[in-house]
């Protein structure tokens, strides 16, 4: 949707500032929901303020400046503003859709941050944000004899994701996951070097054409495999398959999309595998944006807006509104609940109102001070629970929070969910 098409939604914004706050905060200390406004301390950094910028650009009444660009891109695209707004106004404003359109408009005009050009170049050339060779994507699986799903059909397409494929520190967790599927007798395969980026980051940065290219490539790969289920280790891909691809008009048909946490929990519940999990720790859990509110299944809508009693504007026909509540929140907690000796204490901002870690939307690469400040905020909330370890099911969140904790001297230890399960099961992380 273009900025011109978004104008009617922007005009519905009542300037209430609800997009800046948790709808029902438990304390003043952790009442904020938008990392961008906490960093910028000026209205233009908020979703409402970005809407004003978008409207002005659409009307041709504003130009580009370094200050304006920073207010738009010092943002993780976490979608928390959208969840908070919809608590009061449903689908009348939908600020996240405006942010997508705004970034696309700026990127197409060639005024986005220079750091994004390098990221997109890497994605175009090598199919990952770091520019690592395509030929090395499947190196983690060398010698394990896993089925190549591009040559032999399988029931389950195991999607690895960029971080799990390229980071040797994660290979132990990746192999642990494949080992669980083998023990359960699951008929699965991997794409190896044929796998590519999911396109989620390109979409967040505003490069819709590149995002669409990745979506089409992945859809072709998945549908050609004849798999009935896709299980992904990557929270970003999980959100892309369920939410971004429908926005781009790309369908995966009737293929079921699951995150590894959901699939492993199902295998355990069905008794197909039996893990002896033991640990002695007090943990808190960070809900990743991509695994949570941004992973709700998006349903394209074609219709019109009509007024009822000359007062209330409604969608005709009714459309699905994404409130952030249908993300993957339960499976990770259920898995942690299976670890004997682990006590889970929750932070104030959880599930659909989870506070972002600061790594997403190109923020870490473009404004690292903003990304670090956001992570520090989240770590302080974790510390306030009394937990000694922070667990998350997103590789991006885990790396960013762990590095920030180490750099700032935080007492909080940060762990990935798969890494925790591997150690609890007596397997080495590496």
C-alpha positions in Angstrom: 0.0 0.0 0.0 1.4 3.4 -1.0 1.6 6.5 1.2 -1.3 8.0 -0.8 -3.4 5.0 0.1 -2.4 5.2 3.8 -3.5 8.8 4.1 -7.1 7.9 5.2 -5.6 5.8 8.0 -3.1 8.4 9.1 -5.9 11.0 9.2 -7.8 8.8 11.7 -5.0 9.1 14.3 -6.4 11.1 17.2 -2.9 12.0 18.5 -3.7 10.2 21.8 -0.1 8.9 22.2 -1.4 5.4 23.1 1.2 4.1 20.6 3.9 5.1 23.1 2.6 3.1 26.1 1.7 -0.3 27.3 -2.2 -0.4 27.3 -2.4 -1.5 30.9 1.1 -1.0 32.5 1.9 -2.6 35.8 4.4 0.1 36.8 5.6 3.4 35.7 9.2 2.1 35.3 8.2 -0.3 32.5 5.2 1.5 31.1 6.8 2.5 27.8 6.2 0.2 24.8 8.0 2.1 21.9 11.8 2.0 22.0 12.0 4.7 19.3 10.3 7.4 21.3 12.2 6.4 24.4 15.4 7.1 22.4 14.4 10.2 20.4 12.4 11.9 23.2 10.5 13.8 20.5 7.1 13.1 19.0 8.4 12.5 15.4 10.0 9.3 16.7 6.7 7.8 17.8 4.3 6.0 15.4 1.9 9.0 15.5 4.8 11.3 14.7 6.0 9.1 11.8 2.4 9.2 10.5 2.7 13.0 10.4 5.9 12.7 8.4 4.3 10.2 6.1 1.3 12.4 5.4 3.6 15.4 4.7 5.6 13.4 2.2 2.5 12.1 0.5 1.2 15.7 0.2 4.6 17.0 -1.1 4.8 19.3 1.9 8.0 18.0 3.4 11.5 17.1 2.1 14.2 14.8 3.2 16.7 15.7 5.9 19.1 13.7 8.1 17.0 14.4 11.1 13.8 13.2 9.4 15.5 10.0 8.2 16.8 9.3 11.7 13.4 9.7 13.2 12.0 7.1 10.8 14.9 4.6 10.9 15.8 4.7 14.6 13.0 2.2 15.0 13.1 -1.6 15.2 9.8 -2.1 13.4 8.7 -4.2 16.3 5.0 -3.5 15.9 4.4 -2.7 19.6 2.9 0.7 18.6 0.4 -1.2 16.4 -0.7 -3.5 19.2 -1.1 -0.6 21.6 -3.0 1.5 19.1 -5.4 -1.3 18.2 -6.3 -1.8 21.8 -8.3 1.4 21.5 -8.9 2.0 17.8 -9.0 -1.5 16.2 -8.1 -1.2 12.5 -8.8 2.5 12.0 -5.2 3.7 12.2 -2.9 0.6 11.9 0.4 2.5 12.4 2.7 -0.5 11.4 1.3 -0.6 7.9 2.0 3.1 7.6 5.6 2.5 8.7 6.0 -0.1 6.1 4.7 2.3 3.4 6.8 5.1 4.7 10.1 3.2 4.6 9.2 1.8 1.2 8.6 5.4 -0.1 11.9 6.6 1.3 13.9 3.7 0.0 12.4 4.0 -3.5 13.4 7.7 -3.4 16.9 6.7 -2.5 17.0 8.6 0.8 17.4 5.6 3.2 20.4 5.2 5.5 23.6 4.3 3.6 24.1 1.2 5.9 21.0 -0.3 4.3 22.4 -0.2 0.8 25.2 -2.5 2.0 22.8 -4.9 3.6 20.6 -5.0 0.5 23.7 -5.6 -1.7 24.7 -8.5 0.5 21.2 -10.0 0.3 21.1 -9.6 -3.5 24.5 -11.2 -4.0 24.7 -14.0 -1.4 21.2 -14.3 0.0 22.1 -13.2 3.5 22.6 -9.9 5.3 26.3 -10.5 6.0 27.4 -11.3 2.5 28.7 -14.7 3.5 29.1 -17.1 0.5 25.9 -19.0 -0.6 28.1 -22.1 -1.0 28.7 -22.2 2.7 25.1 -22.1 3.9 24.8 -25.8 4.2 28.2 -26.4 5.8 26.7 -27.0 9.2 25.2 -30.3 7.9 28.3 -31.7 6.3 28.8 -35.4 7.2 25.4 -35.8 8.8 23.7 -37.5 5.9 20.5 -35.4 6.1 18.0 -35.7 3.3 18.3 -33.1 0.5 14.7 -32.0 0.1 15.5 -30.4 -3.3 16.2 -33.9 -4.6 14.0 -36.2 -2.5 10.5 -35.3 -1.2 9.9 -35.3 2.5 6.9 -34.7 4.8 8.6 -31.9 6.7 10.7 -29.1 5.2 13.2 -28.1 7.9 14.0 -24.4 7.3 17.3 -23.5 9.0 17.5 -19.7 8.6 20.6 -17.5 8.1 21.9 -17.3 11.7 21.6 -21.0 12.4 23.2 -21.9 9.1 26.1 -19.4 9.1 27.1 -19.0 12.8 29.3 -21.9 13.9 28.4 -21.1 17.6 24.8 -22.2 16.7 25.6 -25.4 14.8 25.4 -27.5 18.0 21.9 -26.2 18.6 21.0 -26.8 14.9 22.3 -30.3 15.0 20.5 -30.9 18.3 17.2 -29.9 16.6 17.8 -32.3 13.7 18.7 -35.0 16.1 15.4 -34.7 17.9 13.5 -35.0 14.6 15.5 -38.1 13.7 14.8 -39.7 17.1 11.1 -39.0 16.6 11.2 -40.7 13.2 10.2 -37.6 11.4 10.5 -37.7 7.6 12.3 -34.4 7.0 14.8 -32.8 4.7 16.8 -29.6 4.3 17.6 -27.4 1.3 21.2 -26.9 2.2 22.9 -24.3 -0.1 19.6 -23.9 -2.0 18.0 -22.1 1.0 18.1 -18.3 0.9 17.1 -15.4 3.1 13.4 -15.2 4.0 13.1 -11.5 2.9 11.8 -10.2 6.2 14.7 -7.8 6.7 14.4 -6.4 3.2 10.7 -5.8 3.8 11.4 -4.1 7.1 14.0 -1.8 5.4 11.5 -0.8 2.8 12.9 -2.8 -0.2 9.7 -4.4 -1.3 10.9 -5.6 -4.7 13.8 -7.6 -3.0 11.4 -8.9 -0.3 9.0 -10.1 -3.0 11.9 -11.8 -4.9 12.9 -13.7 -1.8 9.2 -14.6 -1.0 8.8 -16.0 -4.5 12.0 -17.9 -4.3 11.2 -19.5 -1.0 7.6 -20.3 -2.0 8.9 -22.0 -5.2 11.4 -24.0 -3.1 8.9 -25.0 -0.5 6.0 -25.9 -2.9 8.4 -27.9 -5.1 9.4 -30.0 -2.1 5.8 -31.4 -1.7 6.2 -31.0 2.0 3.0 -30.6 4.0 4.8 -28.9 6.9 7.5 -26.3 7.2 9.4 -26.2 10.5 11.7 -23.3 10.9 14.4 -22.6 13.5 14.2 -18.9 12.6 11.7 -16.5 14.3 12.2 -14.0 11.5 11.3 -16.6 8.8 8.4 -17.7 10.9 7.0 -14.2 10.8 7.8 -13.8 7.1 6.0 -17.0 6.0 2.9 -16.2 8.1 2.6 -12.5 7.9 4.9 -10.8 5.3 4.3 -13.2 2.3 0.5 -12.7 2.4 1.2 -8.9 2.4 3.2 -9.4 -0.8 0.7 -11.6 -2.4 2.8 -14.8 -2.2 1.0 -17.9 -1.0 2.4 -21.1 0.5 -0.8 -22.9 -0.2 -2.0 -25.4 2.4 1.5 -25.9 3.8 1.5 -25.6 7.6 4.1 -23.3 9.1 5.5 -24.1 12.6 8.4 -22.8 14.7 10.8 -25.4 16.0 9.5 -24.7 19.6 5.9 -25.6 18.5 7.0 -28.8 16.7 9.3 -30.1 19.5 6.6 -29.4 22.1 4.1 -31.4 19.9 6.6 -34.3 19.6 7.1 -34.4 23.3 3.3 -34.1 24.0 2.7 -37.0 21.6 5.4 -39.1 23.3 7.4 -39.5 20.1 10.5 -38.3 21.9 11.4 -38.3 25.6 13.9 -35.7 26.9 15.4 -35.9 30.3 15.7 -32.2 31.0 17.2 -30.9 34.2 18.6 -27.6 35.3 18.8 -25.4 38.4 18.0 -21.8 37.5 15.5 -19.0 37.9 14.7 -17.8 34.4 12.7 -15.2 32.6 11.6 -15.3 29.0 11.8 -12.6 26.4 9.1 -12.8 23.7 10.7 -12.0 20.4 8.7 -9.6 18.2 9.0 -11.8 15.2 7.9 -14.9 17.0 5.1 -13.1 18.8 2.9 -10.2 17.6 4.5 -10.0 14.2 3.9 -13.6 13.4 0.1 -13.5 13.3 -1.3 -14.8 10.0 -2.1 -11.9 7.8 -5.2 -12.1 5.6 -5.3 -9.7 2.6 -8.6 -7.7 2.4 -10.4 -6.3 -0.5 -13.4 -4.1 0.4 -14.5 -0.6 1.2 -15.0 1.6 4.2 -18.6 2.7 5.0 -20.1 4.9 7.6 -22.7 3.6 10.0 -25.3 6.1 11.3 -23.0 8.8 9.8 -20.6 8.4 12.7 -18.8 5.1 12.8 -16.5 3.9 9.9 -16.5 0.1 9.4 -14.9 -2.2 6.9 -17.3 -3.9 4.4 -16.9 -6.8 4.4 -15.3 -7.2 7.9 -11.6 -7.7 7.9 -9.3 -9.6 10.2 -7.6 -7.3 12.7 -4.2 -8.3 14.1 -4.1 -7.5 17.8 -0.8 -9.4 18.4 -2.4 -12.0 20.6 -2.1 -15.0 18.2 1.7 -15.2 18.1 3.7 -18.1 19.4 3.8 -17.5 23.1 2.9 -20.8 24.7 5.2 -23.4 23.1 8.5 -21.8 24.4 7.0 -21.6 27.9 5.7 -25.1 27.8 9.2 -26.4 26.8 10.8 -24.5 29.6 8.2 -26.0 31.9 9.5 -29.4 31.1 13.0 -28.6 32.4 13.1 -30.0 36.0 14.6 -27.4 38.3 13.8 -24.4 36.2 11.6 -21.7 37.7 10.1 -19.2 35.3 9.3 -15.7 36.4 7.7 -13.3 34.0 8.7 -9.7 33.2 6.0 -7.0 33.2 6.0 -6.6 29.4 5.3 -10.0 27.9 3.5 -11.7 25.0 1.9 -9.2 22.7 3.2 -6.2 24.8 6.7 -7.5 25.0 9.4 -4.8 24.8 11.7 -5.2 21.8 15.4 -6.2 22.3 16.6 -3.4 19.9 18.1 -5.6 17.1 15.4 -5.5 14.5 14.5 -3.4 11.5 18.1 -2.5 10.6 18.4 -0.5 13.9 21.5 -2.4 15.1 23.4 -1.7 11.9 22.3 1.9 11.5 22.0 3.4 15.0 23.9 1.0 17.3 23.5 3.5 20.3 19.8 3.2 19.9 19.9 -0.6 19.7 22.1 -0.8 22.8 19.9 1.5 24.8 16.8 -0.6 23.9 18.6 -3.8 25.0 19.7 -2.2 28.2 16.1 -1.3 29.0 15.0 -4.9 28.4 17.9 -6.3 30.4 17.0 -4.0 33.4 13.4 -5.4 33.2 14.8 -8.9 33.3 17.0 -8.1 36.2 14.0 -6.7 38.1 12.4 -10.1 38.1 15.2 -11.6 40.2 16.0 -14.2 37.5 19.6 -15.1 36.8 19.1 -16.1 33.2 17.1 -14.5 30.3 15.9 -17.0 27.7 14.6 -16.3 24.2 13.7 -18.3 21.1 15.1 -15.8 18.5 18.8 -15.9 17.5 18.8 -12.2 16.7 17.4 -11.3 20.1 19.8 -13.7 21.9 22.9 -12.4 20.2 22.0 -8.7 20.7 20.9 -9.1 24.3 23.9 -11.3 25.2 26.5 -8.9 23.7 24.9 -5.9 25.3 24.8 -7.7 28.7 28.5 -8.5 28.3 29.4 -5.0 27.1 27.5 -3.2 29.9 28.4 -5.5 32.8 24.9 -6.8 33.3 24.6 -9.7 35.8 22.0 -11.3 33.5 23.0 -14.3 31.5 21.3 -14.6 28.1 20.6 -18.0 26.6 18.8 -19.4 23.5 15.9 -21.7 24.1 17.4 -24.5 21.9 20.8 -24.1 23.7 19.0 -24.4 27.1 17.2 -27.6 25.9 20.4 -29.1 24.5 22.3 -28.5 27.8 19.3 -29.8 29.9 19.3 -32.9 27.7 23.0 -33.4 28.4 24.3 -32.3 25.0 27.1 -29.9 24.4 26.0 -26.5 22.9 28.7 -26.9 20.3 
